[in-house]
Amino acid sequence: MTTSTHILRRRRFLPLFVTQLFNAFNDNLYKTAMVLFVVYSIYNSEAEEAMFSAVASGVFIVPFFVLSALAGQLADMRDKARIIRIVKGCEIGIMLVGAAGLLIAWQDVECATGAGAACLTAPPPLLAQSAIPLLLAALFAMGVHSTFLGPIKYAILPQHLHSDEVLAGTGLVEAGTYLAILFGTILAGWIPVEVAAAVVVGIAVLGFITAQFVPPAPPQGDSNELDFPLLGPLGRSGHGKATKAAAFLPTLVADQLVSMFKLVRSTTHDRRVFLAIMAISFFWTIGAVLFIQFPPLAKNVLTASKEVASLFLVIFSVGVAIGSVSVNALLKGTVSARFSPLSVIVMALFVLAFYLVCRAWTPAPGDALMDVGQFMGQPLAIALLFCLLGIAVAGGMFVVPLYAFLTTFVPKTQTARTIAANNIVNSGAMVAGAVLAMGLSAAEVAIADQLLLSAAMCLVSSWLGKKLYDAEKAAPAG
């Protein structure tokens, strides 16, 4: 029996694994259904579609940057299993708001296009105008939800798994996450948006149920005070009057930035951990930019339907899952960045090949959009999907060992904070990537040409991976 199949049979891992599957599935079902519906049914401009895709990505990422310090401290100071249950309970309310936004937007579009049955219950004009704000508000709240869950899903592993099981557990969580992304993305592209609204609420309830079975994971240290500047000054502001809170605002912002800087700086005690965080950040910047580009690229460059856009995201998710599991087999359970530099160079080559195929693509005539069958009948379709799969497999092989660094080479009392520091740097890098993508769209740089940005960032990630491997070899044994 392999290590992976062994831990999947144990309560110390299985409930967490299933809860994370539901979380990743729901995140991506909601995000993808929302973005595809807006891109394909509301906007009709490549620039506007790319801008909305970038804004949606930024809205989801911002909470990671702002709240990761608090999330990491809570995860280290409180029972991680209890936090999981609280967060999953909140997800039910968040998804009710998101479902309402999807239904309002759907009814408004159906009525505008003359679908009679939907018009009978179409929302009034002011309510219809609130659809996109509701959608983005729920997306922001899901970002908050994932911010608090993020440090736990990796930090809890060394607490529940043996040392020789951590890499396998990390690979399973990463691979499972991407398989859940796969199914969530498939569903988002193929089911009607009104059905997606019901499904996201149901999955939130299932995730809350499975969270009840995660074994306790009490704090490993003695600290019981939160060092989070937003809580201190506001908590001491008398009766919490708005004027007093406003007076603290400049100080709060400065203190929050200092707190985040201190948290990130605390990771520099081990050069391997710090370099792993830097390399992961550039990887997720590349992933964020690619995900921003996929829907408008599919619609405007490849003249393909939303089902094809969903297929792109599916192929990407499958590839990362394959890479995540493959690298564990290659490394034989050893935590090492040995294959990371080469993996991301291969990823860059596949991105360039993907770009060249897009440039050579023959669009459909007129305003027609190809369905999956028509798309697969195109001469370059297989080459395009193969390039996309190669990007993802290489990316998965690059990133999984780096996450294992974050939980292996720090004390167990600091694992959640290390993951939180990683999330801060990751989210800052992804926001920067989203802003850059928005700027390129505003400057009217063709969406296909923006793929070159992702290829260039792969070179930076490879350099960081090489630095990490050098630090790994230089570290004392044991």
Beta strands, then each sheet from edge to edge (+ up, - down):
end
